């Protein structure tokens, strides 16, 4: 593993960690945005982003909790992180967690207390990463906002959703990008959701979600694994038994499948459930309503917060 400073902006530095994965040729670079002004003994907030956003979605965080250091990992294909080598093999959640943990282990001191935040696809990676980190580190809290860890659903619901995802991926593999995006958005937001978007918005989403198919492949593989999930509820409870676990949802348009998953996290994995107080906050609330939602996530985690009137966020 090798780290180097890439650039410095608004108190943040981008650090690239080189890591290897089984079955892949060469090394992959994992870029992390690091804010380490709180001192060597301060706790660390560890952030896992949503699909299409990258580590930048957490940029408001250090203003809210300046008493902590921060690391926000970019997944494969985001910012300075290497694209996934599609020609070699498909990625898994375990792969993404391994890369994230390599970056965390390189940047964050071994004895630092960790407060972990995850959103959507990043919620699944956060869960997988925490199950590893907790074996050797002090993971104080895990807070997820509308995570997509649908591999934890009961068998019947999981199988039905897996069939839907296979349909999306068939369109993607056939080169029908429009059909893929249309069906994906129709499932989550209703029929015609993709078609009514302005063309500029669709073009931007095609760019930011260019690796969405790979993220779906990783999620599908976990759903198809033996008896439901490699990351089973029992495994999560065992690995994170000393960790505070919270899951949140928005106040606008939360999908029924997500609500079922949140209830599953409560009943089978020991999570406490919360709804954000931000009115009109949907799935992207940690980014679009950062001032409110990030503060709530940090409060649940127990991270050291700045007074509300001091942040300007």
C-alpha positions as CSV (number, residue, x, y, z in Angstrom):
1,X,0.0,0.0,0.0
2,X,1.3,3.5,-0.9
3,X,-0.3,6.9,-0.1
4,X,0.4,10.2,-1.7
5,X,-1.1,13.6,-1.3
6,X,-2.9,14.7,-4.5
7,X,-4.5,18.1,-3.8
8,X,-5.6,20.3,-1.0
9,X,-9.0,22.2,-1.1
10,X,-10.9,23.9,1.7
11,X,-9.0,22.1,4.4
12,X,-9.3,18.7,2.8
13,X,-6.5,16.6,1.3
14,X,-7.0,13.8,-1.2
15,X,-5.0,10.7,-0.3
16,X,-4.6,7.8,-2.7
17,X,-4.1,4.3,-1.3
18,X,-2.9,1.5,-3.6
19,X,-4.3,-1.9,-2.9
20,X,-4.6,-5.4,-4.4
21,X,-7.5,-7.7,-4.6
22,X,-7.6,-11.5,-5.1
23,X,-8.1,-12.5,-8.8
24,X,-7.2,-9.1,-10.2
25,X,-4.0,-8.1,-12.0
26,X,-2.2,-5.0,-10.7
27,X,-3.2,-2.5,-8.1
28,X,-6.2,-0.3,-7.6
29,X,-6.1,3.2,-6.3
30,X,-8.6,4.2,-3.7
31,X,-8.9,8.0,-3.2
32,X,-10.1,9.3,0.1
33,X,-10.9,12.9,1.1
34,X,-9.3,13.5,4.5
35,X,-9.9,16.3,7.1
36,X,-7.5,15.7,9.9
37,X,-7.3,19.1,11.7
38,X,-8.8,17.8,15.0
39,X,-5.6,16.3,16.4
40,X,-4.0,12.9,16.8
41,X,-6.3,11.9,19.7
42,X,-9.6,13.0,18.1
43,X,-12.2,10.4,17.0
44,X,-12.7,9.8,13.2
45,X,-15.9,10.0,11.2
46,X,-15.8,7.5,8.4
47,X,-18.1,8.1,5.4
48,X,-19.4,5.9,2.6
49,X,-21.2,7.7,-0.2
50,X,-24.3,7.0,-2.3
51,X,-24.2,5.9,-5.9
52,X,-23.5,8.8,-8.3
53,X,-22.2,11.2,-5.6
54,X,-18.8,10.3,-4.4
55,X,-17.0,11.5,-1.3
56,X,-17.9,15.1,-2.0
57,X,-21.4,14.4,-0.7
58,X,-19.9,14.6,2.9
59,X,-18.2,18.0,2.3
60,X,-20.4,19.8,4.8
61,X,-19.6,17.3,7.6
62,X,-16.4,18.6,9.1
63,X,-18.1,22.0,9.7
64,X,-20.7,20.2,11.8
65,X,-18.3,18.1,13.8
66,X,-14.9,19.9,13.9
67,X,-13.9,18.0,17.0
68,X,-13.5,14.9,14.9
69,X,-11.2,14.0,12.0
70,X,-12.9,12.8,8.8
71,X,-12.3,10.4,6.0
72,X,-14.7,9.9,3.1
73,X,-13.8,7.1,0.7
74,X,-14.4,7.2,-3.1
75,X,-15.5,3.9,-4.5
76,X,-14.1,2.5,-7.7
77,X,-14.7,4.8,-10.6
78,X,-15.3,7.9,-8.5
79,X,-13.0,10.9,-8.5
80,X,-9.4,9.7,-8.2
81,X,-10.2,6.1,-7.5
82,X,-9.4,3.5,-10.2
83,X,-12.2,2.3,-12.4
84,X,-13.2,-1.3,-11.8
85,X,-11.4,-3.6,-14.3
86,X,-14.6,-4.9,-16.0
87,X,-12.6,-7.1,-18.3
88,X,-11.2,-9.2,-15.4
89,X,-14.3,-10.0,-13.3
90,X,-17.3,-8.5,-11.6
91,X,-17.0,-6.7,-8.3
92,X,-18.5,-7.8,-5.0
93,X,-19.4,-6.0,-1.8
94,X,-16.5,-7.8,-0.2
95,X,-14.2,-6.2,-2.8
96,X,-15.5,-2.7,-2.2
97,X,-15.2,-3.2,1.6
98,X,-11.6,-4.5,1.2
99,X,-10.6,-1.4,-0.7
100,X,-12.4,0.9,1.7
101,X,-10.7,-0.8,4.7
102,X,-7.3,-0.6,3.1
103,X,-7.8,3.2,2.8
104,X,-9.0,3.5,6.3
105,X,-6.2,1.4,7.7
106,X,-3.7,3.5,5.9
107,X,-5.0,6.9,7.0
108,X,-6.7,6.4,10.4
109,X,-4.7,5.5,13.5
110,X,-5.3,2.0,14.9
111,X,-6.6,3.2,18.3
112,X,-8.9,5.9,17.0
113,X,-12.6,5.7,17.8
114,X,-14.7,5.4,14.7
115,X,-18.2,6.8,13.9
116,X,-19.3,5.3,10.6
117,X,-21.9,6.9,8.3
118,X,-23.3,5.2,5.1
119,X,-25.9,6.2,2.5
120,X,-27.7,4.0,0.0
121,X,-25.1,1.8,-1.8
122,X,-22.6,3.2,0.7
123,X,-24.8,1.8,3.4
124,X,-24.0,-1.7,2.2
125,X,-20.3,-1.0,1.9
126,X,-20.3,0.6,5.4
127,X,-22.0,-2.5,6.8
128,X,-19.5,-4.9,5.2
129,X,-16.6,-2.7,6.2
130,X,-17.7,-2.4,9.8
131,X,-18.0,-6.1,10.2
132,X,-14.3,-6.2,9.4
133,X,-13.1,-3.1,11.2
134,X,-14.9,-4.0,14.4
135,X,-12.6,-7.1,14.8
136,X,-9.6,-4.9,15.5
137,X,-10.9,-1.3,16.0
138,X,-13.2,0.7,18.2
139,X,-16.2,1.1,16.0
140,X,-18.5,3.2,18.3
141,X,-21.4,3.7,16.0
142,X,-22.8,2.9,12.6
143,X,-25.5,5.1,11.2
144,X,-27.1,4.3,7.8
145,X,-29.5,6.4,5.7
146,X,-31.8,4.4,3.5
147,X,-29.2,1.6,2.9
148,X,-29.6,-0.8,0.0
149,X,-28.6,-3.9,1.8
150,X,-31.5,-5.8,0.4
151,X,-29.7,-9.1,0.9
152,X,-31.0,-9.0,4.4
153,X,-34.7,-9.2,3.3
154,X,-36.7,-12.4,3.9
155,X,-36.2,-15.0,1.1
156,X,-39.5,-14.3,-0.8
157,X,-39.0,-10.5,-0.9
158,X,-35.3,-11.0,-1.7
159,X,-36.0,-13.4,-4.6
160,X,-38.6,-11.0,-6.1
161,X,-36.3,-8.1,-6.0
162,X,-33.4,-10.1,-7.3
163,X,-35.5,-11.0,-10.4
164,X,-36.2,-7.3,-10.9
165,X,-32.5,-6.4,-10.7
166,X,-31.7,-9.2,-13.2
167,X,-34.2,-7.5,-15.6
168,X,-32.4,-4.2,-15.3
169,X,-29.0,-5.9,-15.9
170,X,-30.2,-7.7,-19.0
171,X,-31.0,-4.3,-20.5
172,X,-27.6,-2.9,-19.5
173,X,-25.8,-5.9,-21.0
174,X,-27.7,-5.6,-24.2
175,X,-26.6,-2.0,-24.6
176,X,-30.0,-0.6,-24.0
177,X,-29.0,2.2,-21.7
178,X,-32.2,4.1,-22.1
179,X,-34.3,1.0,-21.3
180,X,-32.1,0.2,-18.3
181,X,-32.4,3.7,-16.8
182,X,-36.1,3.9,-17.6
183,X,-36.9,0.6,-15.8
184,X,-34.6,1.4,-12.9
185,X,-36.2,4.8,-12.2
186,X,-39.7,3.5,-12.8
187,X,-39.2,0.9,-10.0
188,X,-38.0,3.4,-7.5
189,X,-39.9,6.6,-8.5
190,X,-42.9,5.4,-10.6
191,X,-43.6,4.8,-14.3
192,X,-42.3,7.5,-16.6
193,X,-39.9,9.0,-14.0
194,X,-37.0,8.8,-16.3
195,X,-38.8,10.0,-19.4
196,X,-40.2,13.2,-17.7
197,X,-36.7,14.4,-16.6
198,X,-35.1,17.2,-18.6
199,X,-32.6,15.9,-21.2
200,X,-29.7,17.7,-19.3
201,X,-30.6,15.9,-16.1
202,X,-30.7,12.5,-17.9
203,X,-27.3,13.2,-19.5
204,X,-25.8,14.1,-16.1
205,X,-27.3,11.0,-14.5
206,X,-25.9,8.8,-17.3
207,X,-22.4,10.1,-16.5
208,X,-22.6,10.0,-12.7
209,X,-24.3,6.6,-12.7
210,X,-22.0,5.1,-15.3
211,X,-21.0,2.2,-13.0
212,X,-24.5,1.6,-11.6
213,X,-24.6,-1.7,-13.3
214,X,-21.5,-2.9,-11.5
215,X,-23.0,-1.8,-8.1
216,X,-26.2,-3.7,-8.9
217,X,-24.1,-6.8,-9.8
218,X,-22.4,-6.6,-6.4
219,X,-25.7,-6.2,-4.6
220,X,-27.3,-9.0,-6.6
221,X,-24.4,-11.4,-5.9
222,X,-24.9,-10.9,-2.2
223,X,-28.6,-11.6,-2.6
224,X,-27.9,-14.8,-4.5
225,X,-25.3,-16.1,-2.0
226,X,-25.9,-19.2,0.1
227,X,-29.1,-18.9,2.1
228,X,-29.6,-15.2,1.5
229,X,-26.4,-13.3,2.5
230,X,-22.8,-13.7,3.3
231,X,-23.6,-10.6,5.5
232,X,-26.4,-12.3,7.5
233,X,-28.2,-10.7,10.3
234,X,-26.5,-13.1,12.7
235,X,-23.1,-12.1,11.4
236,X,-23.9,-8.4,11.7
237,X,-25.1,-8.9,15.3
238,X,-22.0,-10.9,16.2
239,X,-19.5,-8.5,14.6
240,X,-21.1,-5.3,15.8
241,X,-22.5,-6.4,19.2
242,X,-20.7,-3.5,21.0
243,X,-21.6,-0.9,18.3
244,X,-24.5,1.5,18.4
245,X,-26.5,0.9,15.2
246,X,-29.0,3.3,13.7
247,X,-30.9,3.5,10.4
248,X,-32.7,6.5,9.0
249,X,-35.2,7.3,6.3
250,X,-36.4,10.5,4.6
251,X,-39.8,12.2,4.8
252,X,-40.6,12.1,1.1
253,X,-41.0,9.1,-1.2
254,X,-39.3,6.4,0.7
255,X,-39.9,3.2,-1.2
256,X,-41.9,0.4,0.4
257,X,-39.0,-2.0,-0.1
258,X,-36.7,0.3,1.8
259,X,-39.2,0.6,4.6
260,X,-39.3,-3.3,4.8
261,X,-35.6,-3.4,4.9
262,X,-35.4,-0.9,7.7
263,X,-37.8,-2.9,9.7
264,X,-35.7,-6.0,9.0
265,X,-32.7,-4.1,10.3
266,X,-34.6,-3.3,13.5
267,X,-36.0,-6.8,14.2
268,X,-33.1,-8.9,13.1
269,X,-29.9,-6.8,13.3
270,X,-30.5,-4.6,16.4
271,X,-30.8,-1.3,14.6
272,X,-32.8,1.6,16.0
273,X,-34.9,3.4,13.4
274,X,-35.4,7.1,12.9
275,X,-37.1,9.4,10.4
276,X,-35.3,12.7,9.6
277,X,-36.9,15.9,10.7
278,X,-36.1,17.6,7.4
279,X,-39.4,18.2,5.6
280,X,-39.4,17.1,1.9
281,X,-36.2,15.2,2.4
282,X,-36.0,12.2,0.0
283,X,-33.4,9.5,-0.7
284,X,-30.6,12.0,-1.3
285,X,-31.3,13.9,1.9
286,X,-27.7,13.5,3.4
287,X,-26.6,15.5,0.4
288,X,-29.5,17.8,-0.4
289,X,-30.4,18.5,3.3
290,X,-27.0,18.1,4.7
291,X,-27.3,20.7,7.4
292,X,-30.2,18.9,9.1
293,X,-29.6,15.3,8.1
294,X,-25.9,15.1,8.7
295,X,-26.3,16.7,12.1
296,X,-28.9,14.1,13.0
297,X,-26.7,11.3,11.8
298,X,-23.8,12.6,13.8
299,X,-26.0,13.1,16.9
300,X,-27.1,9.4,16.7
301,X,-23.5,8.4,16.3
302,X,-22.4,10.3,19.3
303,X,-19.8,12.4,17.4
304,X,-18.6,15.7,18.9
305,X,-20.8,18.4,17.4
306,X,-20.3,22.1,17.0
307,X,-23.1,24.4,18.3
308,X,-25.8,24.9,15.6
309,X,-25.3,28.6,15.4
310,X,-21.6,28.2,14.9
311,X,-21.6,26.1,11.7
312,X,-23.4,28.2,9.1
313,X,-24.6,24.9,7.5
